[in-house]
Amino acid sequence: MIDIKIIREYPETVKENIRNKFQNDKLKIVDEVLKIDEQWRKIKYDEDKLRSERNKISEKINKLMKAKKKSKANDLIKEAKKIPDKIEKLQVKRKKLESEINVLLGKIPNFISDRVPLGRDESENVVEKVFGKPRSFDFNVKSHVEIMEDLGLGDFESSSRVAGTGFYYLEGDLALLNQALIRFTVDKMVAKGFRYIETPLMLRNEVINRVTDLNDQEVMIYRMANDDVSLIGTSEHSLIGRFVDTEINSKELPIKQTSYSMCFRKEIGSHGIDEKGLFRTHQFNKVEMIVICLPGDSDKFFEEMKKITIEIFRDLELPCRVLRICSGDLGDLKKEQIDVEVYSPRRKEYFEVGSCSNLTDAQARKLGISTRVKNVRLVPHTLNNTAIATSRALVGILENNQDKNGNVKIPKILQPYMGGKKIIKSSGGKK
């Protein structure tokens, strides 16, 4: 949500940003906002004028009472009693217009960075940097699903039977490897100066509506029927939603937090849900990081967060790359975004394992988060980044670290978390 003042002063700049995101159907929203805002300002002027009039009458009444001119004072008292009702009626109209304006502001995209490449959709995202070289195999590469089932470490049939598609059972060493990824990542995040937090896995819908954009709500969020709560799609929602309608002491900024949580997503859209596998599921494990900072610091923290995720996947010795997201593929709350992707030797292409975003003041403004510096009220900037989504990381490890015998090498960085074990071999599993 951008500042209404910017739309008042620079409507053409706002429209140009909309064009750069290839959302020309939203251009009319700017004009609609300006029209309603003009009505709002007129009512606000009348409302303030009535308050001023009431104050002046109150002063006159006090002077008349002191001068013992009670009759004249009573005439003014009768006049003054009519004013609150007039103010209340104007307030009702003003708040209704405010609500309409806020709905419209929520549809206008945040200003994009000069570093964001212009493009209509994901096909025009730009590769920024590549780390590591994909391995050459002298045998037929198996998919992560084949490896899991051959080693007896995953069960998709039972999960489909008891919960439906998009769920899974992890067993034995693979389940332990999942936990190793979580513990390794949390340790790294804490070492990087992020405070570890465990959050609610459900939030009130009012908070969900204000912490996410409309598209995310439609394709991601699980609403609880007959209740006013939803399951979180990421712990970012809980971490930043925690500060809804609060003024943060500027001395506490930057706030740097990390959290491990289960995440829940409907994943409605063009990609759908995997019938079998770990890549696109309804439920998964993720370690998230967020920063809330002063406006001038968000670009610096964007680079810091981005480097952490790259470091995590380089530590895991997986070939990866950084993808800069183009304007048409960028969420409306975001100034800029990069994705970190890992190479799949089975598919012979890279796939997303993490996403880092700078939302500047758009998300905080929507949530009513503020701070104050030298008595000047400011809206802080918010950022979020996936440290690791373990299911995606497991796909990368299983496929890139397999050998011709169907076993999987455990990355060196994770071996201490696996009791020193170096290789995952068949354990019989569930038969």
N, C-alpha and C positions, 0 to 999 in steps of 0.2 A: 504494500500500500504506500503510494507516494504522498508527499505533503500537498495538501490542497493549495497552499500558497504558491507552489511551483506551477500548478495548473493555471492559477490566476495570472501570474506574471509571465509565464513562458509556455502558453498553450501550443504554439507551433513546434517548440522543442519536444514537448511531450508527444505530439503527433508524429514527428520524425522518428522518435524512438520506437513508436508502435509500427511504423512502416518498416523499420530495420528488423523487426521481429516478424514481418510478414503477417500481421494481424490487422489488415486494413478494415476489417469489419468492426473493429473497436474504435475507429477514428471518431465516429459519431458520439461515442461515450464522453469524450472530452467536451464537446459542445453541450451535451446534456448536463454534465457536471457544472459547467459555467452558468447555465441557465438556472438550475436549481440553487446554486450558490448565490446568485444575485438575489433571489427571493429570500434566501436565508439571511443575507446581510441586511436586507431591508427590514425584516422582522426583528433582527438583533438590534438594529438602530432604534426601532420603535420601542423595543423592550428596555433598552438602556435609557432612552429618553424618559420613559415612564418612571423608572427608578430614580432618575435625577429629579424629576418633578416631585416625586413623593418625598425625597429628602428636603427639597426646598420648602414644601408645604409644612413638613415637620418642624423646620426651623422657624417658620412664621408662627406656627401654633405655639411653640415654646415662648416666643417673644410676646405674643398676645396674652398668654396665660400669666406671664410675669408682669405684664402691664395691666393685668386684671380686666382685660377686654374679653370676657368669657363668651359673650354672644358671637362675636366675630370668630373666635377660636372654634366654637362649635360648628359654624358653617364650614370652616376648613376641614374639621375632623370628618364631617359627612363626605366631603369631596375626597379626602384621603382614603376613606374606607372603600371607595369604588376602584381604586388603583390596583390592589392585589389581584382582584378578579380579572382585570384587563391583562395584567402581567402573566397570570397563569394561562390564559387562553393563548397568548402569544407564545409562551413556552411550549405548549402542546404542539403548536404548528411548527415551531423551530426544531424541536426534537424529532418530529416526523420527517422533516426535510434533512436533518442530520443523518438519520437512518438511511434515507434514500441515497444521499451522497456517499456514505460509507460503503454501501453495497456496490455502487458504481466504481468507487475508487479501488475496491477489491478486484475489479476486472481489468484495471489498467496495469500493464507490466512495469516492473521496476526499470530504472535506467541501466542499460548494459554498458559494460566496460569497453574502452577503445580496443582492448586486447581480444574481445570476442569476435571471431570471424563471422561475417554475414553469410547466412545460408538458410534455406527453407526447412530442411529436416536433417535427420541423423546421417544421411548419406553425404552431407557436406561438413561434417565434423572434421577437424584437422589434427593429424598426428604431430605432437610437439616434440617428443623425444622417445627413443627406444633404449631399453636396458637389457643386456644379455642377448644371447643368440639362441634361437630354438635348436633343440637337440636333433641330431640325425639318428634315425632308428633303422636297424638292419633286420627288423621283424615287423609283422603286422601289429599296428598299434591298436590296443583295446580302448573302448570308451570307459569312462569312470563307472558306469553302471555294470558293465561286464566284469570289470575288476572287482567291484564290491561283491557281486553275486558269486564269482568264481572263488573268492577268498572266504565266502560265508560271513561277510561283515556288514551286510545291509539287507533289509527286507522291505520290499515295496508292495508285495502282494498282501501281506497282513495289514500294513498301514492303509492300503486302499480299501480293504475290507472293513476296517474299523473306523476310518476317518474320511475316506475318499481320496481322490487324486490330489497331489500336491503335498503329501506328507511322507514320512519315512521312519524306519527304525534303523539306528546305527548300533552296531554291536562290537564287543571285544576291542581289539586294537584300534579300529577306526573310530569308535566312540571315544576312546582315550586320546587319540590324536586330535579329535575335535576339541576336547578339553585342554590339551596341550596348547593348541592355537590360541584359545581364550586366555590361558594363564600367561603365556609368552607375551601376548599383545597388551594385556593389562599391565604387566610388569614394565613394559617399554613405555606405555603412556604415563605411568606414575613417575618413571625416571625422567620423562620429558617435562615434568612439572604440572601434569594434569591431576586434579583431585578426583579420586574414584568415588562414584555415587551409584547406589542401587535405587532404581526408580519404580513407581507404579507401572503396571503393564496395561492399565486402563485409565482413560481420562474422560472427564466430562466433555460432552459434544461441543459445548461453548468454547472450550479451550482448543479442541481439535480443529474447529472451524476457523480459529484465529491463528493457529500455528502453522497451518498448511494452506496451499492454494486450492482452488476449486477442482482442478484436474486431478490432483493427488487424492482428494477426498473421494472422487468418483471411482478411480481405478484401484485405489489402495486400501482404504479404511474399512475395517469390519465394524459395522454398527451392531450394537446389542439390541435385539428386538425387545420392545416393552420396557426399555431402560434408557436413561439419559447418558450412557457411557459408550465408548468405543475402545477396541483393542488398539494398542499403538503399532504403527508401522515401522517405527524406529524409536530408540530412546531419546533421540533429539527432541521429539515431541514433549516428552516428560521433562527433560533437562531445561529446555527453554521455556516451556509452558509453565514451569514452576514460578516464573517471575511475572506472570500475567497481572496487569494493573498494579504494578509496584514501581516505586522510585528507588533505584539502586544508588547507594552511596558511591560517588565517583572514586573514593579511596579504595573501594573493593574491586575496581576494574584494573586489568582485565580479569574476568572470570573464565577460568580454563577447567573444564570438567570432562571426564570420560565415564562411560558406563557400559557394562555388559548386560544384555537382556535378550530374551526371546522376542522375536518380532513377528507380526502377523500381517499378511497382505492378501487382498483379494486377487491382485494381478489381473484385473480385467483390462483387455485391450488387444492390440494386434498380435502380441506375443503369446498370450494365454498362459496356461500352466502346463508344465511337463507331466506327461502321463507317468513317466518313470524317471527318476534321477534327482540330483541335488541342485541343479542349476536354477530352476525357477519354481519355487514352492510357496505354499501358503504360510509355512512356519519355518523360521530359521534362527540361528544364533548370530549376534552381531555385537562387536565392540565399536561404540560410536564416540566421537569427540565433538565438543562444541566450545565456542569462544563467544563471550559478550565483551565488547571493548568500546573505547571512545572512537568516534567517527574517523579520526585521522589514522587509526592503527589497523584498520581491517585488511588493507592490502598486504601489510607485513605478516599478519597472522594467517592469511590465505596461503602465502608461500610456505610458512612454517608447517602448517597442517598438511599441505600437499607433500612436502618432503618426508614427513613421518610415514605416510602410507607407502610411498615409494621405497623407503628404507625397510619397512616391514617385509615387502615382497622380494626385495633384493636379499634380505637376510634369509628368506625361505628359498633362495637360489632359483627363483622362477623367472623365466623370460617375460618381461612386461614392457608396457609402453604407456605414455601419457597422451590422452586424447583431449584436445580443447573443444568444448561443446559450442556449436554455432548458434547464432541468434534465434533461429526458428526452432531449435531443439531445446532451448533454455527455458526452464520454468519461470513463471511470471514473477515470482518473488526474488529472483536471483539477478545479481549484477554480473557474475561470471561463474563458470563451473568447469572443472576438469574431471575426467574419469581416468582411473587407473585400470588397465586391462592386462590380463595374463594370456599367454599363448596356449591354445589347445592343439596338440599334435594330432588328435583324432579328427578335429574339424578343420585343421589347417587354417585357423584364424584366431584372432584375439577376442576375448570376452570380458565384460565389465566385472571387476571385483570390488571397486570402491568409487566413491564420488565425493568431491570436495567443492563446496559452494560458499560464496560470499553473498549474503542477502542485504548488505548495508543496513539501512534503517527500516526497510520495508516490512520485515517480519515483526520487529520490535514495535513499530508504530501500530501495526494491526493488533498486537497483544497489549498495547497500552503500557509498554515498558519505557521508563525514562530515567534520566540521571540529571545531576545539576553540577555545573562547574562555575565557580565564582558567581553564584546566584543566577546563572543563566541556565534555563531548562534545555536539555538536549535529549535527543533520541539516540541511544547507543546502537552500534552495529552488531549483528549476529552472524556467526559462521558455523557451518557444520561439515563434518567429514567422516566417512567410513574408515575407521582404522582397519577393521577386517570383518567381512561376512564369512564365517567359517565354512559354510557349505560351498561357496564359490572357491575358497582357498583349497578345500579338500579335492574339488574337481581338478584344479591345477596340479596339486601334488600327485594325485593318483595317476593322472595321464602322463605327466612329464617325468615322473620318477619310477615308472614301471620297468621291469626287465623282461627278458624273453621267457622266463619261467612263470610270469604272472605275479611275481612278488613286487613290493613297493618299498623303495628306499625312503627312510624318514629323514627329512632335512636335519642337518647337524645342529641347527639352532634349537630344534625341538627335542632332540634326543635326551637331554637332561630331564625334560618334563615327562619322558616316557620311560623313566627308570634306566636310562642308558641303552634302550633297545634301538637298533639301527635299521632293521628291516621288518616290514609287516609280511608275514607268510600266512598261508592257509591254516586256519585253526579249526576247521570242520564246520564252525558256525551252526546256524539253525537249519536242520534238515527235516 
